[in-house]
Amino acid sequence: MSMPTRTLLTIICEAALEARLLKELEQLGAPGWTISDARGRGTRGVRSAGWANDGNIRVEIICNRELAERMAHAVQQRYYDNYAMVCFLSEVEVLRAQKF
């Protein structure tokens, strides 16, 4: 059974950016998103989420490739220089492709 593909844009960033980031993603056309808390270690050290805005979040958006690339480029330009953030794209197979 062949399923349609879409692109999964994953952004892991500082929790303090959540409201600002989601507003920007919505303005760029994100059809929806899923957010979860994230912990880890990277070039900017350990992010343990000991305080409400001290941790990381993981934002996931499934959409078409063009939109995913546009959003990834926009957040890279706006946030990468000053915030702990990583962004990556993955091709995913989806059910109910019309939702994305």
DOVOVEX-876805 format. One record per residue: x, y, z of N, C-alpha, C in turn. Coordinates in steps of 0.001 Angstrom, whole numbers, plus 524288, in hexadecimal, padded with zeros to 5 digits. Each point is the difference from the previous one (the first is absolute). Example, Ala and Ser with C-alpha at 12.3 -4.5 7.8 and 13.67 -1.06 7.14 Angstrom:
residues 2
{nc1 = 83386	nc2 = 7E9C6	nc3 = 81E78	cac1 = 7FC86	cac2 = 804A6	cac3 = 80000	cc1 = 80384	cc2 = 804B0	cc3 = 80000};
{nc1 = 7FEA2	nc2 = 8041A	nc3 = 7FD30	cac1 = 80334	cac2 = 804A6	cac3 = 8003C	cc1 = 7FCFE	cc2 = 80442	cc3 = 802DA};
END
This chain:
residues 100
{nc1 = 8034B	nc2 = 7FB64	nc3 = 80000	cac1 = 7FCB5	cac2 = 8049C	cac3 = 80000	cc1 = 80371	cc2 = 804D2	cc3 = 80000};
{nc1 = 7FF55	nc2 = 8034F	nc3 = 7FC34	cac1 = 80304	cac2 = 804CE	cac3 = 7FF95	cc1 = 7FD0D	cc2 = 80477	cc3 = 802A2};
{nc1 = 802B7	nc2 = 802D3	nc3 = 80354	cac1 = 7FD95	cac2 = 80474	cac3 = 802AA	cc1 = 8026E	cc2 = 8050C	cc3 = 7FE04};
{nc1 = 7FCF6	nc2 = 8043C	nc3 = 80017	cac1 = 80229	cac2 = 80507	cac3 = 7FE53	cc1 = 80433	cc2 = 801E5	cc3 = 803CC};
{nc1 = 803A8	nc2 = 80313	nc3 = 7FE08	cac1 = 80422	cac2 = 8021D	cac3 = 80354	cc1 = 7FF3D	cc2 = 805DC	cc3 = 800D9};
{nc1 = 801D3	nc2 = 801B3	nc3 = 8046F	cac1 = 80038	cac2 = 8057F	cac3 = 80161	cc1 = 8053C	cc2 = 800DB	cc3 = 802B6};
{nc1 = 80118	nc2 = 804C4	nc3 = 80181	cac1 = 804DC	cac2 = 80144	cac3 = 802AF	cc1 = 7FEDB	cc2 = 8014E	cc3 = 805AE};
{nc1 = 80305	nc2 = 7FDB9	nc3 = 80374	cac1 = 7FFAE	cac2 = 80124	cac3 = 80591	cc1 = 8044E	cc2 = 803E6	cc3 = 80149};
{nc1 = 7FE80	nc2 = 8049D	nc3 = 801B2	cac1 = 803AA	cac2 = 803F0	cac3 = 801DA	cc1 = 80032	cc2 = 7FF86	cc3 = 805EC};
{nc1 = 804A3	nc2 = 7FF12	nc3 = 8021E	cac1 = 800BD	cac2 = 7FF96	cac3 = 805A1	cc1 = 8038A	cc2 = 80476	cc3 = 801B7};
{nc1 = 7FE33	nc2 = 802DC	nc3 = 803EB	cac1 = 80307	cac2 = 80450	cac3 = 80240	cc1 = 80092	cc2 = 7FEE5	cc3 = 805D1};
{nc1 = 804C5	nc2 = 7FFD4	nc3 = 801DB	cac1 = 80101	cac2 = 7FF77	cac3 = 80598	cc1 = 80294	cc2 = 80512	cc3 = 801B4};
{nc1 = 7FD95	nc2 = 80294	nc3 = 803CD	cac1 = 801E3	cac2 = 8052D	cac3 = 80189	cc1 = 7FEB7	cc2 = 8012F	cc3 = 805AE};
{nc1 = 801C0	nc2 = 80473	nc3 = 801BD	cac1 = 7FEF9	cac2 = 801CC	cac3 = 80548	cc1 = 7FA28	cc2 = 800CF	cc3 = 800CF};
{nc1 = 7FDFB	nc2 = 7FE21	nc3 = 80467	cac1 = 7FA73	cac2 = 80080	cac3 = 80132	cc1 = 7FE3F	cc2 = 805B3	cc3 = 80030};
{nc1 = 80384	nc2 = 80388	nc3 = 80158	cac1 = 7FEAF	cac2 = 8058B	cac3 = 8004F	cc1 = 7FE4B	cc2 = 80233	cc3 = 7FABA};
{nc1 = 80151	nc2 = 7FD63	nc3 = 7FBC3	cac1 = 7FE90	cac2 = 801CF	cac3 = 7FAC2	cc1 = 7FA9A	cc2 = 7FE33	cc3 = 7FE43};
{nc1 = 7FD6D	nc2 = 7FCB7	nc3 = 802FB	cac1 = 7FB3E	cac2 = 7FD6C	cac3 = 7FE2A	cc1 = 7FBF5	cc2 = 803B5	cc3 = 7FDB7};
{nc1 = 7FE3A	nc2 = 803CC	nc3 = 802E5	cac1 = 7FBCB	cac2 = 80375	cac3 = 7FE1A	cc1 = 801A8	cc2 = 802F8	cc3 = 7FB1C};
{nc1 = 804B3	nc2 = 80229	nc3 = 8000C	cac1 = 801EA	cac2 = 80302	cac3 = 7FB89	cc1 = 800B7	cc2 = 7FC82	cc3 = 7FB32};
{nc1 = 80233	nc2 = 7FB63	nc3 = 800D3	cac1 = 800F2	cac2 = 7FC5B	cac3 = 7FBB2	cc1 = 7FAE3	cc2 = 7FE25	cc3 = 7FD97};
{nc1 = 7FC35	nc2 = 7FE87	nc3 = 80340	cac1 = 7FB06	cac2 = 7FE18	cac3 = 7FDF4	cc1 = 7FD15	cc2 = 80439	cc3 = 7FCF8};
{nc1 = 80047	nc2 = 804C7	nc3 = 801D3	cac1 = 7FD86	cac2 = 80454	cac3 = 7FD2B	cc1 = 80277	cc2 = 80095	cc3 = 7FA97};
{nc1 = 80528	nc2 = 7FFBB	nc3 = 7FFC1	cac1 = 802B4	cac2 = 8007A	cac3 = 7FB04	cc1 = 7FECE	cc2 = 7FB65	cc3 = 7FC64};
{nc1 = 7FFF4	nc2 = 7FB43	nc3 = 80221	cac1 = 7FEC9	cac2 = 7FB6E	cac3 = 7FCCE	cc1 = 7FA75	cc2 = 80044	cc3 = 7FDDA};
{nc1 = 7FC6B	nc2 = 801D4	nc3 = 8032C	cac1 = 7FA9A	cac2 = 800A0	cac3 = 7FE32	cc1 = 7FFB4	cc2 = 80402	cc3 = 7FB95};
{nc1 = 802C8	nc2 = 8044F	nc3 = 8008D	cac1 = 80018	cac2 = 80402	cac3 = 7FBE9	cc1 = 80269	cc2 = 7FDF6	cc3 = 7FAFA};
{nc1 = 803A9	nc2 = 7FC5E	nc3 = 80075	cac1 = 8027F	cac2 = 7FDAF	cac3 = 7FB6B	cc1 = 7FC96	cc2 = 7FBDB	cc3 = 7FD68};
{nc1 = 7FBC3	nc2 = 7FE65	nc3 = 802A1	cac1 = 7FC58	cac2 = 7FC53	cac3 = 7FD9A	cc1 = 7FFF0	cc2 = 7FA8D	cc3 = 80240};
{nc1 = 80261	nc2 = 7FF28	nc3 = 80493	cac1 = 7FFED	cac2 = 7FAC6	cac3 = 80259	cc1 = 7FA62	cc2 = 7FE27	cc3 = 800BB};
{nc1 = 7FEB4	nc2 = 7FB55	nc3 = 7FE19	cac1 = 7FAA8	cac2 = 7FE16	cac3 = 80077	cc1 = 7FE99	cc2 = 7FE29	cc3 = 80583};
{nc1 = 803DD	nc2 = 7FF37	nc3 = 8033D	cac1 = 7FF49	cac2 = 7FE2D	cac3 = 8055C	cc1 = 8053C	cc2 = 7FE37	cc3 = 80208};
{nc1 = 8003E	nc2 = 7FE9B	nc3 = 804EF	cac1 = 804E3	cac2 = 7FE40	cac3 = 80241	cc1 = 7FF09	cc2 = 7FCBC	cc3 = 804D5};
{nc1 = 803F7	nc2 = 7FD37	nc3 = 80190	cac1 = 8000C	cac2 = 7FD15	cac3 = 804E2	cc1 = 804BA	cc2 = 801E9	cc3 = 80309};
{nc1 = 7FF37	nc2 = 80106	nc3 = 80510	cac1 = 80444	cac2 = 801D0	cac3 = 80357	cc1 = 800A8	cc2 = 7FC3B	cc3 = 80488};
{nc1 = 804DD	nc2 = 7FEC4	nc3 = 8012F	cac1 = 8012F	cac2 = 7FCD7	cac3 = 8049B	cc1 = 804D0	cc2 = 8023E	cc3 = 802AD};
{nc1 = 8007E	nc2 = 7FEE9	nc3 = 8050A	cac1 = 804A1	cac2 = 801A1	cac3 = 802DD	cc1 = 80499	cc2 = 7FCB3	cc3 = 7FE35};
{nc1 = 8049E	nc2 = 80251	nc3 = 8001D	cac1 = 804AD	cac2 = 7FD36	cac3 = 7FE53	cc1 = 8047B	cc2 = 80133	cc3 = 803C3};
{nc1 = 8033B	nc2 = 7FC1D	nc3 = 800E0	cac1 = 804B1	cac2 = 800A9	cac3 = 80333	cc1 = 8049C	cc2 = 7FDFB	cc3 = 7FCDF};
{nc1 = 80494	nc2 = 80204	nc3 = 80128	cac1 = 8048F	cac2 = 7FDFF	cac3 = 7FD42	cc1 = 804DA	cc2 = 80330	cc3 = 800F5};
{nc1 = 803FD	nc2 = 7FEC5	nc3 = 7FD14	cac1 = 804FB	cac2 = 802AB	cac3 = 8005F	cc1 = 801EE	cc2 = 80114	cc3 = 7FA84};
{nc1 = 80233	nc2 = 804A1	nc3 = 7FF4A	cac1 = 8021E	cac2 = 80180	cac3 = 7FAF1	cc1 = 80472	cc2 = 803D4	cc3 = 800AF};
{nc1 = 80127	nc2 = 802E7	nc3 = 7FBED	cac1 = 8045C	cac2 = 803AC	cac3 = 80027	cc1 = 7FF2A	cc2 = 80464	cc3 = 803F0};
{nc1 = 7FB31	nc2 = 800F4	nc3 = 80175	cac1 = 7FEE5	cac2 = 8040B	cac3 = 803DB	cc1 = 7FF2E	cc2 = 7FDC7	cc3 = 80574};
{nc1 = 80168	nc2 = 7FB1D	nc3 = 800D2	cac1 = 7FFC2	cac2 = 7FD9C	cac3 = 80528	cc1 = 7FB37	cc2 = 7FC9E	cc3 = 800C6};
{nc1 = 7FF00	nc2 = 7FEA5	nc3 = 804F0	cac1 = 7FBA6	cac2 = 7FCA6	cac3 = 80175	cc1 = 7FB29	cc2 = 80355	cc3 = 800E1};
{nc1 = 7FB99	nc2 = 7FE44	nc3 = 7FDE0	cac1 = 7FAF4	cac2 = 8029C	cac3 = 800C0	cc1 = 7FC9F	cc2 = 7FC33	cc3 = 8030D};
{nc1 = 7FF4A	nc2 = 8011C	nc3 = 8051B	cac1 = 7FD62	cac2 = 7FC3A	cac3 = 8035D	cc1 = 7FA50	cc2 = 8013D	cc3 = 8011F};
{nc1 = 7FE2B	nc2 = 804A0	nc3 = 7FE9F	cac1 = 7FA87	cac2 = 80185	cac3 = 800E1	cc1 = 7FEA5	cc2 = 80053	cc3 = 805C5};
{nc1 = 803A6	nc2 = 801E8	nc3 = 80330	cac1 = 7FEFF	cac2 = 800A2	cac3 = 80589	cc1 = 7FC07	cc2 = 8044C	cc3 = 80129};
{nc1 = 7FF9D	nc2 = 803DD	nc3 = 7FCB4	cac1 = 7FC3D	cac2 = 80446	cac3 = 8007E	cc1 = 7FC9D	cc2 = 80002	cc3 = 7FB1F};
{nc1 = 7FB70	nc2 = 8026E	nc3 = 80052	cac1 = 7FC28	cac2 = 7FFE3	cac3 = 7FBBB	cc1 = 80243	cc2 = 801BB	cc3 = 7FAC2};
{nc1 = 802E1	nc2 = 8043F	nc3 = 7FFD6	cac1 = 80227	cac2 = 801F7	cac3 = 7FB13	cc1 = 805BF	cc2 = 7FEB4	cc3 = 7FF4F};
{nc1 = 8020A	nc2 = 7FC86	nc3 = 80333	cac1 = 8058B	cac2 = 7FEBB	cac3 = 7FFF3	cc1 = 8013D	cc2 = 7FB57	cc3 = 7FC86};
{nc1 = 7FC1C	nc2 = 7FD0D	nc3 = 7FE7A	cac1 = 800E4	cac2 = 7FB44	cac3 = 7FCFD	cc1 = 7FF84	cc2 = 800DE	cc3 = 7FA2C};
{nc1 = 7FF4D	nc2 = 7FBC4	nc3 = 7FD46	cac1 = 7FF4F	cac2 = 8000B	cac3 = 7FA58	cc1 = 7FAA2	cc2 = 7FDEC	cc3 = 7FE9B};
{nc1 = 7FE46	nc2 = 80165	nc3 = 7FB6D	cac1 = 7FB53	cac2 = 7FDB6	cac3 = 7FDC5	cc1 = 80160	cc2 = 7FDA6	cc3 = 7FAB7};
{nc1 = 7FCCE	nc2 = 7FC54	nc3 = 7FE5F	cac1 = 8007D	cac2 = 7FD8F	cac3 = 7FAD7	cc1 = 7FAF0	cc2 = 80138	cc3 = 7FD25};
{nc1 = 80069	nc2 = 802D7	nc3 = 7FBB5	cac1 = 7FB81	cac2 = 8017C	cac3 = 7FCD0	cc1 = 80038	cc2 = 7FCBF	cc3 = 7FB08};
{nc1 = 7FBB6	nc2 = 7FD57	nc3 = 7FEC3	cac1 = 7FFC4	cac2 = 7FCC1	cac3 = 7FB52	cc1 = 7FB7B	cc2 = 801C8	cc3 = 7FC91};
{nc1 = 80130	nc2 = 800B1	nc3 = 7FB03	cac1 = 7FC1E	cac2 = 801CE	cac3 = 7FC38	cc1 = 8005F	cc2 = 7FC7B	cc3 = 7FB39};
{nc1 = 7FB9C	nc2 = 7FDD4	nc3 = 7FE53	cac1 = 7FFD2	cac2 = 7FCEA	cac3 = 7FB3A	cc1 = 7FD58	cc2 = 80356	cc3 = 7FBD6};
{nc1 = 80294	nc2 = 80083	nc3 = 7FB85	cac1 = 7FDEA	cac2 = 80350	cac3 = 7FBC9	cc1 = 802BB	cc2 = 7FE90	cc3 = 7FAE1};
{nc1 = 7FF17	nc2 = 80306	nc3 = 7FBF1	cac1 = 802B6	cac2 = 7FEFF	cac3 = 7FB19	cc1 = 805AA	cc2 = 801E8	cc3 = 8005B};
{nc1 = 80352	nc2 = 7FE09	nc3 = 7FCA4	cac1 = 805A6	cac2 = 8011D	cac3 = 80036	cc1 = 80131	cc2 = 805CE	cc3 = 7FF78};
{nc1 = 7FD6C	nc2 = 80292	nc3 = 7FC6C	cac1 = 80105	cac2 = 80594	cac3 = 7FF0D	cc1 = 7FF07	cc2 = 80338	cc3 = 804F0};
{nc1 = 7FB99	nc2 = 7FF13	nc3 = 8029A	cac1 = 7FEBE	cac2 = 802E3	cac3 = 804C1	cc1 = 803D7	cc2 = 7FEB5	cc3 = 8045B};
{nc1 = 80162	nc2 = 7FB0A	nc3 = 8008E	cac1 = 803BA	cac2 = 7FE6B	cac3 = 80411	cc1 = 8053F	cc2 = 802B9	cc3 = 7FF40};
{nc1 = 801DA	nc2 = 8003E	nc3 = 7FB36	cac1 = 804F8	cac2 = 80299	cac3 = 7FEEB	cc1 = 7FFA2	cc2 = 805DA	cc3 = 80112};
{nc1 = 7FBA7	nc2 = 8025E	nc3 = 7FE98	cac1 = 7FF3E	cac2 = 80599	cac3 = 800ED	cc1 = 80003	cc2 = 80132	cc3 = 805DE};
{nc1 = 7FD3F	nc2 = 7FCD8	nc3 = 8030D	cac1 = 7FFDE	cac2 = 800D8	cac3 = 805A8	cc1 = 8055F	cc2 = 7FF09	cc3 = 8026E};
{nc1 = 802B1	nc2 = 7FBE3	nc3 = 7FE50	cac1 = 80534	cac2 = 7FECC	cac3 = 80217	cc1 = 803C0	cc2 = 8047F	cc3 = 7FEE7};
{nc1 = 7FFE2	nc2 = 80205	nc3 = 7FB4A	cac1 = 8036C	cac2 = 80460	cac3 = 7FE9D	cc1 = 7FEB7	cc2 = 804D5	cc3 = 80349};
{nc1 = 7FB01	nc2 = 80116	nc3 = 800CA	cac1 = 7FE5E	cac2 = 8049C	cac3 = 80301	cc1 = 801D6	cc2 = 7FFA9	cc3 = 805A9};
{nc1 = 7FF55	nc2 = 7FB7B	nc3 = 80282	cac1 = 801AF	cac2 = 7FF98	cac3 = 80574	cc1 = 805F1	cc2 = 8000A	cc3 = 8006B};
{nc1 = 8029A	nc2 = 7FDC9	nc3 = 7FC25	cac1 = 805B7	cac2 = 80036	cac3 = 7FFFE	cc1 = 801D7	cc2 = 805AB	cc3 = 7FFBE};
{nc1 = 7FDD6	nc2 = 8030C	nc3 = 7FC83	cac1 = 80192	cac2 = 80577	cac3 = 7FF6D	cc1 = 7FEDC	cc2 = 80334	cc3 = 804E1};
{nc1 = 7FBA2	nc2 = 7FEEF	nc3 = 80281	cac1 = 7FE4E	cac2 = 80335	cac3 = 8046D	cc1 = 8025D	cc2 = 7FE68	cc3 = 8053E};
{nc1 = 800D6	nc2 = 7FAF1	nc3 = 800DF	cac1 = 8014E	cac2 = 7FE35	cac3 = 80542	cc1 = 8055A	cc2 = 7FD6D	cc3 = 800B3};
{nc1 = 80245	nc2 = 7FDB6	nc3 = 7FBFD	cac1 = 804B1	cac2 = 7FCD0	cac3 = 800B1	cc1 = 8048B	cc2 = 802E4	cc3 = 8028B};
{nc1 = 800C9	nc2 = 804E7	nc3 = 7FECC	cac1 = 80486	cac2 = 802CF	cac3 = 80213	cc1 = 7FFB7	cc2 = 800EF	cc3 = 805DF};
{nc1 = 7FB46	nc2 = 8005A	nc3 = 80228	cac1 = 7FF76	cac2 = 801A8	cac3 = 8056F	cc1 = 7FD60	cc2 = 7FC1D	cc3 = 803A9};
{nc1 = 7FE2E	nc2 = 7FBAA	nc3 = 7FE04	cac1 = 7FD24	cac2 = 7FC47	cac3 = 8033D	cc1 = 801DB	cc2 = 7FA74	cc3 = 7FEF9};
{nc1 = 7FF5C	nc2 = 7FCB5	nc3 = 803EB	cac1 = 80116	cac2 = 7FA72	cac3 = 7FF53	cc1 = 7FB8B	cc2 = 7FDB6	cc3 = 7FCC2};
{nc1 = 80128	nc2 = 7FE4B	nc3 = 7FB47	cac1 = 7FBEF	cac2 = 7FE04	cac3 = 7FC7B	cc1 = 80272	cc2 = 7FC55	cc3 = 7FC05};
{nc1 = 7FD3B	nc2 = 7FBD5	nc3 = 7FEDF	cac1 = 8016B	cac2 = 7FC82	cac3 = 7FBBB	cc1 = 7FB06	cc2 = 7FEE8	cc3 = 7FCF1};
{nc1 = 800A0	nc2 = 7FF5E	nc3 = 7FAF4	cac1 = 7FB83	cac2 = 7FF50	cac3 = 7FC88	cc1 = 8017B	cc2 = 7FBE4	cc3 = 7FBF6};
{nc1 = 7FC62	nc2 = 7FC4F	nc3 = 7FEEF	cac1 = 80124	cac2 = 7FC27	cac3 = 7FBF5	cc1 = 7FAF9	cc2 = 7FE4A	cc3 = 7FD4B};
{nc1 = 800AC	nc2 = 7FDFB	nc3 = 7FB45	cac1 = 7FBAC	cac2 = 7FE44	cac3 = 7FCB5	cc1 = 80070	cc2 = 7FA1E	cc3 = 7FF23};
{nc1 = 7FB7B	nc2 = 7FD66	nc3 = 7FFF3	cac1 = 7FFC4	cac2 = 7FA68	cac3 = 7FEED	cc1 = 7FB56	cc2 = 7FEF6	cc3 = 7FC7A};
{nc1 = 800B5	nc2 = 7FC63	nc3 = 7FC6C	cac1 = 7FB93	cac2 = 7FE60	cac3 = 7FCD1	cc1 = 7FCF6	cc2 = 7FBDE	cc3 = 8030B};
{nc1 = 7FADC	nc2 = 80094	nc3 = 80049	cac1 = 7FCB7	cac2 = 7FC53	cac3 = 802D9	cc1 = 7FB73	cc2 = 7FE3D	cc3 = 7FC95};
{nc1 = 7FE34	nc2 = 7FB3E	nc3 = 800E4	cac1 = 7FB4C	cac2 = 7FE0B	cac3 = 7FD6F	cc1 = 7FB6B	cc2 = 80121	cc3 = 8039D};
{nc1 = 7FBB8	nc2 = 801C0	nc3 = 7FDC3	cac1 = 7FB93	cac2 = 80199	cac3 = 8033B	cc1 = 7FAF4	cc2 = 7FD66	cc3 = 7FE3F};
{nc1 = 7FC8E	nc2 = 7FF64	nc3 = 803A7	cac1 = 7FA95	cac2 = 7FE9A	cac3 = 7FEE9	cc1 = 7FCF4	cc2 = 80522	cc3 = 7FFF1};
{nc1 = 7FBB9	nc2 = 80048	nc3 = 7FD45	cac1 = 7FCDB	cac2 = 804BE	cac3 = 7FF94	cc1 = 80349	cc2 = 804A4	cc3 = 7FE36};
{nc1 = 8026F	nc2 = 7FF73	nc3 = 7FB95	cac1 = 8039B	cac2 = 803F6	cac3 = 7FDE5	cc1 = 7FD61	cc2 = 80557	cc3 = 7FF60};
{nc1 = 7FAFB	nc2 = 8001A	nc3 = 7FF4D	cac1 = 7FD3B	cac2 = 804FA	cac3 = 7FF48	cc1 = 8006B	cc2 = 8038D	cc3 = 804CB};
{nc1 = 8014F	nc2 = 7FDD6	nc3 = 8047C	cac1 = 8009C	cac2 = 80324	cac3 = 804CC	cc1 = 804FC	cc2 = 80342	cc3 = 7FFE3};
{nc1 = 803B5	nc2 = 7FE8D	nc3 = 7FCA4	cac1 = 8051E	cac2 = 80285	cac3 = 7FFFB	cc1 = 80110	cc2 = 802B8	cc3 = 7FAE4};
END
